[in-house]
Amino acid sequence: MNVSQINELARRYGTPLFVYEGRKIKEHLGILQKTFKPVKGEIFYAMKANPRLAILRSFRKAGVGIEAVSWGEVRTALGAGYKGRDILFNGNGKTESEVDSAVQQGVEWFNFDALDQLDILEWVAKKHKRKLYALLRAKPEIKSVTHPHLAVGERGSKFGFLRGEIPEILRYAKKLKYALLSGLHTHFGSQILNVAPFLQAARFSRDLFEEIRQEGFPMEMLDLGGGFGIPYAEKDTSLDFKALTEGYREVLAGFRGRVVFEPGRFLVGSAGVLLTRVVSVKRGPGGDFLVLDAGMTENIRPALYGARHRIVSIDDARLMIDYTVVGPVCENSDCFGNFKLPEMRRGDLVLILDSGAYGSSMGSIYNSRPRPAEVLVLDGKLSLIRKRDSLPSLWMGET
Ligand SMILES: Cc1ncc(COP(=O)(O)O)c(C=O)c1O
């Protein structure tokens, strides 16, 4: 995008505004397809990263499945034209009614993190007189390789079972008639930029999968989760996909079964920017603050996990100044960090890069802030894919 296109977008749709580039989504999908090709890996997009219908539709057209973690996500994917059989329903707290609704729509694969969750699958399947396929989620116990809030494969995480717990689960699962233990699921963290932990988790999962198969279960799906990181900060390096491809090829050589991956962030993260306007410049002995019209309500990642996004001005021809860049939300943690930027004036536009994943999807209406509009540029065509919230829509449901 050039400067005049950015100015035009801001004028037409207002700020803050999420802008996605379909070309980059396709490019990143291509990288993963190439990486998983030698092991015939199937991709189920983790739609929690960005659930916009237009984005889901483009994945559907590209033959990508969906990983959903709530009935709301399943329903959204159906709304984007997905069939139940193309949706994998994960989550550590699925209710009976969520599972029931999903089964009625043809969803067949569900993971489970607890025995009572497996019970729910059995009851619902029995009620509908159908078989369901259950994926046991295991913890590969990989030491923290990412922010603690994102490291979900460790001993104390609420997700999955420890290796030592699995014999008892297998004894239990053997007695079930409708929810068939047919796969293994591991997802050990997000925003991971090293190859080694992915391969360590794949080895762990492959071995455990074979052990469960030897116990007589009809094991079919090995789901290795997501977690593929993108370079956000200036210092980040990209994941080495060549090494990852070779590693998976070696670890999964001779594997019999479906291999599944659930990437979210990598597919959409770098394809989005958050276009925002400077609303105040406050300089003084307490610091030089640049206040944007976007904050933690549009991007909670810095406040939630200390994430750093690159922030750039659309005009570089000015004196560079150190700023603490903040949002307008009434929280001290509404802060994007310290940046050197050209001298800014009220009304200037800046871009928060790599905002395509976990930006809009984790957004909130805190401080009664309407959620921003979102646009997608796909095949040379610009479309408004989500309207800015109107204030009355925030009051809906109130009496
Ligand atoms: C079970 C599961 N699968 C896939 C993902 C997607 O992770 P990422 O966006 O890092 O690829 C997540 C993210 O939280 C997850 O919990």
The ligand as an SDF file (V2000), in Angstrom:
LIG
                    3D

 16 16  0  0  0  0  0  0  0  0999 V2000
   -5.6260  -26.0870   20.1900 C   0  0  0  0  0  0  0  0  0  0  0  0
   -5.0660  -24.9730   19.3920 C   0  0  0  0  0  0  0  0  0  0  0  0
   -4.7700  -25.1920   18.1090 N   0  0  0  0  0  0  0  0  0  0  0  0
   -4.2620  -24.2330   17.3270 C   0  0  0  0  0  0  0  0  0  0  0  0
   -4.0210  -22.9630   17.8320 C   0  0  0  0  0  0  0  0  0  0  0  0
   -3.4520  -21.9240   16.9190 C   0  0  0  0  0  0  0  0  0  0  0  0
   -2.2370  -21.4630   17.3550 O   0  0  0  0  0  0  0  0  0  0  0  0
   -1.4120  -20.4570   16.4470 P   0  0  0  0  0  0  0  0  0  0  0  0
   -2.2820  -19.3170   16.1480 O   0  0  0  0  0  0  0  0  0  0  0  0
   -0.2470  -20.0810   17.2890 O   0  0  0  0  0  0  0  0  0  0  0  0
   -1.0000  -21.2040   15.2320 O   0  0  0  0  0  0  0  0  0  0  0  0
   -4.2950  -22.6850   19.1680 C   0  0  0  0  0  0  0  0  0  0  0  0
   -4.0350  -21.3540   19.7170 C   0  0  0  0  0  0  0  0  0  0  0  0
   -4.2880  -21.0200   20.8110 O   0  0  0  0  0  0  0  0  0  0  0  0
   -4.8330  -23.7250   19.9730 C   0  0  0  0  0  0  0  0  0  0  0  0
   -5.1370  -23.5180   21.2480 O   0  0  0  0  0  0  0  0  0  0  0  0
  1  2  1  0
  2  3  1  0
  2 15  2  0
  3  4  2  0
  4  5  1  0
  5  6  1  0
  5 12  2  0
  6  7  1  0
  7  8  1  0
  8  9  2  0
  8 10  1  0
  8 11  1  0
 12 13  1  0
 12 15  1  0
 13 14  2  0
 15 16  1  0
M  END
$$$$
